[in-house]
């Protein structure tokens, strides 16, 4: 277990990149796009590693599970946000 703010925390890198994207603003779209690609790639690698090492899913199963997790989480997020926006 990592302490909060620990430099070895795998999520600290993604949090830092997302923070930098927010600080840069829309004027630096090229830099934001590069940081976004790194963040997405890192997220996919962490999910794959979690599936194989923590959940003990085979590599082939993890290769299918990661895109399914991303698609389902995006779909649920869209569903929740559409319901919330409808109620405003």
N, C-alpha and C positions, 0 to 999 in steps of 0.2 A: 504494500500500500504506500503510495506516495503522499508526502505532506503537501498541503495546498501551497502553490507557488514554487514547488520544487522544480528545478531546471531540468531534471530527468523525467518529469511527467510528460508522457507522450502527447497529452492534450494541450500542453502549454505552447507547443509550436503552432498548432492550428489556431489557438486563441490569439496568439501574437499576430499571426497573419491576418486574421479577421479584424483585429484592432487596427492594424496598419491600413487595411483597405478603407476602414471608416475614417481614418485621419486624412488620407490622401484626397478624398473628395472626387467628384466626377471629372474634374479637369485633368487628372492623371489616369485616363482610362486604360492606356497601354500597360502601365505598371499594375493597375488593379487587375487586369486580365491575366497577367503573368502570375500574380499572387493567388488569384482564384484557381488557376490550373494547378499550382502547387498544393493548395488546400484540398482540392477535390481528389488529387492523386493520393495525398497523405491519408485522407479519410478512407479511401478504398483500401489502401494497404493496411490500415489499422483494423478495419472490419474483417479483412481476409485473415490477418494474423489472429484476431480474436476467435474467428470461427475454427481455425485449425488448431491453435494452441489451448484456448480456454474451453471451447465447446467440444473439442476432439472430433470435429467433422473432417472427413477426408479432404484432400486437396481438390479433387474433382467436385465433391459436394459443396465445398466452400466457394469454388468458382461459380457455381450456380446460385448459392445462397446470397452472396454479396449483392449481385444486381437485383435479386428479388427483394432483399431488404431495402435497398435504395428506392426501388420503384414503389414498393408498398408504403414506405415512409413518406415519399413525395405525394402519393395519392391521398393518404390520410391527412397530410398537411393541407393539401388543396381542399379536401372535403371540409375540414375544420374551419379554414379561413373563409370559405364560401358561405358556410352557415353563420359565422360571426359577422361577416359583412352584410349578409341579408338582414340580420337582426338590428343593424344600426339605424 
